[in-house]
Amino acid sequence: MTQLQQIQASLLCSMEQALKGQDSPAPSVRMLPTYVRSTPHGTEQGDFLVLELGATGASLRVLWVTLTGTKECRVEPRSREFVIPQEVILGAGQQLFDFAARCLSEFLDAYPVENQGLKLGFNFSFPCHQTGLDRSTLISWTKGFRCSGVEGQDVVQLLRDAIQRQGTYRIDVVAMVNDTVGTMMGCELGTRPCEVGLIVDTGTNACYMEEARHVAALDEDRGRTCVSIEWGSFHDEDALGPVLTTFDSALDRESLTPGAQRFEKMIGGLYLGELVRLVLVHLTQNGVLFDGCTSPALLSQGCILLDHVAEMEDTATGTARVHTILQDLGLSPRASDAELVQCVCVAVCTRAAQLCAAALAAVLSRLQHSREQKTLQVAVATGGRVFERHPRFLQILEETVMLLAPNCDVSFIPSVDGGGRGVAMVTAVAARLAAHRRILEETLAPFQLTLEQLTVVQAQMREAMIRGLQGEASSLRMLPTYVRATPDGSERGDFLALDLGGTNFRVLLVQVAEGSVQIINQVYSIPEFVAQGSGQKLFDHIVDCIVDFQKRQGLSGQSLPLGFTFSFPCKQLGLDQGILLNWTKGFNASGCEGQDVVYLLREAIRRRQAVELNVVAIVNDTVGTMMSCGYDDPRCEMGLIVGTGTNACYMEELRNVSSVPGDSGLMCINMEWGAFGDDGSLGTLSTRFDTSVDQASINPGKQRFEKMISGMYLGEIVRHVLLHLTNLGVLFRGQKTQRLQTRDIFKTKFLSEIESDSLALRQVRAILEDLGLTLTSDDALMVLEVCQAVSRRAAQLCGAGVAAVVEKIRENRGLQELTVSVGVDGTLYKLHPHFSRLVSATVRKLAPQCTVTFLQSEDGSGKGAALVTAVACRLTQMAHV
């Protein structure tokens, strides 16, 4: 067992070396990508041609395979074998491929088939270097073939050229497949994925589905690809040396390839009979067998075949068959000879099965590690004459794998005509992926915004801004906030801030000193009966919280300037006047709508005698964000929120604001840009999915820009796209789950998690499986692409809006170049891994004359409200002076 574990570890090390592309020391396995990127779903349907060349010696086989998409209705493949003339095998390459094209036509002539783009899988059983699913260069001929002008050429292209010269049928060569991959792909679907193929025939090899990011040769970071290990060449002396015998060395010396394929020569069916013969010769020459008498036949290389070994080892037939085979070799066995020969056969085959198990355990360990699973559940498809002719081989293999890979739950499934059905399945899967790719691209095309489209959005927003400022009909309300300046750094003092925007209410003490802002805050809950009771009760509760905070901080009796962040729709009439338009977020306190909320707060303060509070400003959270960042960067003249909702504000020239008298100075404008496009101007960019989300919302036809950008809606857009793709059979095998049909089940935070560069595809799958979605790696990749398309469009639209604003500021001031900062807050902007970068990139393209820096706000609602108050106090003092 220790020797087998050493072989397992050594092979695994060599596999990982080869995957990384390391060539020093040279790995003894090749780990060749096959460009098969998906295993069957079980839904594959259609008719497929298969051409096998070299799998059965000097013949060629054509198959017609029908896949029905169901286990219950299986159609047996039709096939025909063609003998390749010797002059073709040794002639020009074009002659061989023309012969193959004629065989295809002759085969198809016998059946009534429609001549419409027949899809063909090509099984070409010679050493090749594959550079794509349908690109493969012949390295060298084997098996007696010597066609000129083919080595170093793409054999798929040579076949395509020959089919075109034949001209009878339109045949599309979709995939080039080796027999090991065909075995894996032809495996019957069970309860667990079949992701390993194992061949033990004349030779031996294995393949498995590896994470693409681990295959250096591919330079890809998503999805999976099937890797052919080519493990027959494994030859680590330290690992294999202790189990190599003198018989292995003798067999290797006599072979056509001395020193090569050492591992294969200990396992492959081509060699097992020869190993048995060498042992029998040795025992005979030492007088242990046949009274020391050999025979000319026994001394002849290749006289004992795999079938002989399987028959002699079969205990069911006793020793009778052993006697017959030995007598045919000119030997005179006694009963004891027959039993000893049987023991030799058992020993040679048992070692082969155990060595194969050690190699397979290395593959399973690799899979378990790359998938980061405690217990790997996987099916292994087996194929080859050793499995077919030798039942004990599989039994020993299974038992040994259990010992070497105890954390792997493996089921072994015999391949059904891997050479035919498996090659057809590779072709079918490739066709399915191509068809699904086209549908996915068509579905996501409306989300791919061009620079021209974004320029139009920028221009439309600019026009809407101007109309809104002039008091004309516009989807942008352009509300004055009566904030007339941003911080200049000279603000000093202690300020109170209130933050009311949900079921929790904050009171803050903000201490502004030179170069620093210190914040102390306390969170208070607002009970539901208060939020939905009378307005007087609500504002009395707010004042009670303020008084409690003052006592805790030792501020009782002090009248500090106070800024009030009130995150509900308001019409502002002055810095300290805001009319509540309507409650949202579960609030419904009576007697407040249509009232000035600052007045309501002052009245509550008056009712609570012996409390003095100086309410200076009511603040919108977007303005607070701008002011919070403006204290650290005086160039910050725009605020942006991209969270559950979205909004922006900026410093406009007062002369352009028709609703406020005055021609000099600045005024911060609350754009309420979530409503941009409510006049239909975004109609050309709106997709069917946006329409579905809008119609199901509580405010159909309203906040159209916000519904394409903000966190409240992006997850819903993605969910509608996923439903559409599922209905078309592209995702989740066409199986709709109740969870996916549940509104708001796909949270926007999932977009941030799924698009994170640090997440492996396994983790993406875990997120989706938590939603009750059973999916494959292909599904996970497509969900990722959907998320990327939806969030990219959101970021680009947001960028177009920012570009419109900064260009307006630049032109207002008659500047060639503008350097400006934007204060930003909101979970979508802060937590999404790519959103901020995409916004910034879009602004650079659309506003090349503006140098824009984005600053992430810290506590815009609290610190920002205090700074609005501080600036107002500074301006009042300056006016008095």
HELIX and SHEET records of a PDB file:
HELIX    1   1 THR A    2  LEU A   19  1                                  18    
HELIX    2   2 GLN A   86  ILE A   89  1                                   4    
HELIX    3   3 GLY A   93  ASP A  109  1                                  17    
HELIX    4   4 VAL A  155  GLN A  166  1                                  12    
HELIX    5   5 ASP A  179  MET A  185  1                                   7    
HELIX    6   6 ALA A  212  HIS A  214  5                                   3    
HELIX    7   7 TRP A  231  SER A  233  5                                   3    
HELIX    8   8 GLU A  237  LEU A  240  1                                   4    
HELIX    9   9 GLY A  241  VAL A  243  5                                   3    
HELIX   10  10 THR A  246  GLU A  254  1                                   9    
HELIX   11  11 GLU A  264  ILE A  267  1                                   4    
HELIX   12  12 GLY A  269  GLN A  285  1                                  17    
HELIX   13  13 PHE A  290  GLY A  292  5                                   3    
HELIX   14  14 LEU A  306  GLU A  313  1                                   8    
HELIX   15  15 THR A  315  THR A  317  5                                   3    
HELIX   16  16 ALA A  320  ASP A  328  1                                   9    
HELIX   17  17 ALA A  335  ARG A  371  1                                  37    
HELIX   18  18 ARG A  385  ARG A  389  1                                   5    
HELIX   19  19 PRO A  391  LEU A  404  1                                  14    
HELIX   20  20 GLY A  418  GLY A  422  3                                   5    
HELIX   21  21 VAL A  423  LEU A  444  1                                  22    
HELIX   22  22 ALA A  445  PHE A  447  5                                   3    
HELIX   23  23 LEU A  451  LEU A  469  1                                  19    
HELIX   24  24 GLU A  528  ALA A  531  1                                   4    
HELIX   25  25 GLY A  535  GLN A  553  1                                  19    
HELIX   26  26 VAL A  597  ARG A  607  1                                  11    
HELIX   27  27 ASP A  621  GLY A  630  1                                  10    
HELIX   28  28 LEU A  654  ASN A  656  5                                   3    
HELIX   29  29 TRP A  673  ALA A  675  5                                   3    
HELIX   30  30 ARG A  688  ALA A  696  1                                   9    
HELIX   31  31 ARG A  704  ILE A  709  1                                   6    
HELIX   32  32 GLY A  711  ASN A  727  1                                  17    
HELIX   33  33 PHE A  732  GLY A  734  5                                   3    
HELIX   34  34 THR A  748  ILE A  754  1                                   7    
HELIX   35  35 LEU A  761  GLU A  769  1                                   9    
HELIX   36  36 SER A  777  ASN A  812  1                                  36    
HELIX   37  37 THR A  827  LEU A  831  1                                   5    
HELIX   38  38 PHE A  835  LEU A  846  1                                  12    
HELIX   39  39 LYS A  863  HIS A  880  1                                  18    
SHEET    1   A 6 LEU A  32  PRO A  33  0                                        
SHEET    2   A 6 ARG A 224  SER A 228 -1                                        
SHEET    3   A 6 THR A 204  GLU A 211 -1                                        
SHEET    4   A 6 CYS A 194  VAL A 200 -1                                        
SHEET    5   A 6 LEU A 376  GLY A 383  1                                        
SHEET    6   A 6 CYS A 408  PRO A 414  1                                        
SHEET    1   B 5 ARG A  78  VAL A  83  0                                        
SHEET    2   B 5 SER A  59  THR A  68 -1                                        
SHEET    3   B 5 GLN A  45  LEU A  53 -1                                        
SHEET    4   B 5 LEU A 118  PHE A 124  1                                        
SHEET    5   B 5 ILE A 171  VAL A 177  1                                        
SHEET    1   C 2 CYS A 128  GLY A 132  0                                        
SHEET    2   C 2 ARG A 135  LEU A 138 -1                                        
SHEET    1   D 6 LEU A 479  PRO A 480  0                                        
SHEET    2   D 6 LEU A 666  ASN A 670 -1                                        
SHEET    3   D 6 THR A 646  GLU A 653 -1                                        
SHEET    4   D 6 CYS A 636  VAL A 642 -1                                        
SHEET    5   D 6 LEU A 818  ASP A 825  1                                        
SHEET    6   D 6 CYS A 850  GLN A 856  1                                        
SHEET    1   E 5 SER A 516  SER A 525  0                                        
SHEET    2   E 5 ASN A 504  ALA A 513 -1                                        
SHEET    3   E 5 GLY A 493  LEU A 500 -1                                        
SHEET    4   E 5 PRO A 561  PHE A 566  1                                        
SHEET    5   E 5 ASN A 614  VAL A 619  1                                        
SHEET    1   F 2 CYS A 570  GLY A 574  0                                        
SHEET    2   F 2 GLN A 577  LEU A 580 -1                                        
END                                                                             
